[in-house]
Each structure stands twice: as structure tokens, then as C-alpha cells.
Amino acid sequence: MDFANASHGATHLARSGRLQPFETLRQTGLSATSLTRCNRYRRKRERQGARVALMVWPDGIWCVLAMHPTRAGLVVLGDDSKAGAYEDARQMIRDGFLPLLALRSYCSP
């Protein structure tokens, strides 16, 4: 496989992430300590007005994703945002951190 096709495959994978309800996290087998940290993160972000969900990719990468709505109250999650979340989550998991990410959506005034 040449570099261009490998890059396209990685981009496609990163964009293929799916949102799951946060409660699905309990089924992943995380330790009680990790679940507690994720729940604390969720409560903190929800107090700030975010919507929190579990984002999963076909290769097993996952993250807890806090999405802050726009002024119109919408949460925007485009392919570029998914790809960025994937890269951040993958690196955090590699480095031994819980992948707790926040995505902010901004709209022009």
C-alpha cells in the first residue's frame, strides 16, 4: 500500500467514530477508579453546559467527549473534529492517560 492510500485509510478510520451514550462506558471493563474519574469529568463538563458522550472507533480507540454547544444550542461534530479527537485520544491512551476530551463549537456572531 502506498503512502497516499495509507493516509486515506487512516483518515477514513478517524472519521468513522461513533457516539455512544455515556452509560456505555460502564460496559468497557474500566477500573472503578477510572470510572469514577470519568464520571467526575462528566459532571464537571455538564455543569459548564456541555453534552457528554462516549466516542468509539472501530480499532478500539475511545474517548469521553464533552461537546460544548454553539450559541444556537447546537453541538457540531464534523469529520475534522472526529479526526482530531481520534488522534488526541489515541495519543493519550498510548501515554497512559484517560482520554477525556472537550470539543468547543463556535459560531460567528
C-alpha positions as CSV (number, residue, x, y, z in Angstrom):
1,M,0.0,0.0,0.0
2,D,1.4,3.4,-0.9
3,F,1.5,6.4,1.4
4,A,-1.5,8.1,-0.2
5,N,-3.7,5.1,0.3
6,A,-2.4,4.6,3.9
7,S,-3.2,8.2,4.7
8,H,-6.6,8.0,3.2
9,G,-7.3,4.8,5.2
10,A,-6.2,6.5,8.5
11,T,-8.4,9.5,7.7
12,H,-11.4,7.3,6.9
13,L,-10.9,5.4,10.2
14,A,-10.6,8.6,12.2
15,R,-13.8,9.9,10.7
16,S,-15.7,6.7,11.3
17,G,-16.0,7.3,15.0
18,R,-19.5,6.8,16.5
19,L,-21.1,8.5,19.5
20,Q,-22.4,6.2,22.2
21,P,-24.4,7.1,25.3
22,F,-22.0,7.9,28.2
23,E,-23.5,5.0,30.2
24,T,-22.0,2.6,27.7
25,L,-18.6,3.3,29.4
26,R,-19.6,1.1,32.3
27,Q,-19.5,-1.9,29.9
28,T,-16.0,-1.4,28.8
29,G,-14.3,-3.0,31.8
30,L,-12.6,0.1,33.2
31,S,-11.4,0.0,36.8
32,A,-13.6,1.5,39.4
33,T,-11.1,4.4,39.8
34,S,-11.1,5.2,36.1
35,L,-14.9,5.1,36.0
36,T,-15.0,7.5,39.0
37,R,-12.6,9.9,37.2
38,C,-14.7,9.7,34.0
39,N,-17.9,10.4,36.0
40,R,-16.3,13.3,37.7
41,Y,-15.2,14.7,34.4
42,R,-18.8,14.3,33.0
43,R,-20.4,16.1,36.0
44,K,-17.9,19.0,35.7
45,R,-18.4,19.4,32.0
46,E,-22.2,19.1,32.3
47,R,-22.2,21.9,34.9
48,Q,-20.4,24.0,32.2
49,G,-23.2,23.3,29.8
50,A,-21.6,20.5,27.7
51,R,-23.1,17.4,26.4
52,V,-21.0,14.4,27.2
53,A,-20.9,11.1,25.3
54,L,-18.6,8.2,24.6
55,M,-16.9,8.3,21.2
56,V,-15.6,4.9,19.9
57,W,-13.7,3.9,16.7
58,P,-13.6,0.5,15.0
59,D,-10.0,-0.1,16.1
60,G,-10.8,0.1,19.8
61,I,-9.8,3.7,20.4
62,W,-12.3,5.6,22.6
63,C,-12.7,8.8,24.5
64,V,-15.1,10.6,26.7
65,L,-16.0,13.6,24.6
66,A,-17.5,16.8,26.1
67,M,-19.2,18.8,23.3
68,H,-20.0,22.4,24.1
69,P,-23.0,23.7,22.1
70,T,-22.9,26.8,19.9
71,R,-24.9,29.9,20.8
72,A,-27.8,28.4,19.0
73,G,-27.7,25.4,21.3
74,L,-26.3,23.0,18.6
75,V,-23.5,20.6,19.0
76,V,-21.4,20.4,15.9
77,L,-19.3,17.3,15.3
78,G,-17.8,17.2,11.9
79,D,-15.4,14.8,10.3
80,D,-12.4,17.1,11.1
81,S,-13.5,17.2,14.7
82,K,-13.8,13.4,14.8
83,A,-10.4,13.0,13.2
84,G,-8.8,15.4,15.8
85,A,-10.5,13.6,18.7
86,Y,-9.2,10.3,17.4
87,E,-5.6,11.5,17.2
88,D,-5.8,13.1,20.6
89,A,-7.5,10.0,22.2
90,R,-5.0,7.6,20.6
91,Q,-2.0,9.6,21.9
92,M,-3.5,9.9,25.4
93,I,-4.1,6.1,25.5
94,R,-0.6,5.4,24.3
95,D,0.8,7.7,27.0
96,G,-1.3,6.0,29.7
97,F,-3.9,8.8,30.3
98,L,-7.6,8.5,30.3
99,P,-8.9,10.0,27.0
100,L,-11.0,12.8,28.4
101,L,-11.5,15.4,25.6
102,A,-13.5,18.6,25.2
103,L,-14.8,19.9,21.8
104,R,-15.9,23.5,21.6
105,S,-18.1,24.7,18.7
106,Y,-18.1,28.3,17.8
107,C,-20.4,30.2,15.5
108,S,-19.9,33.6,14.2
109,P,-21.9,36.4,15.9
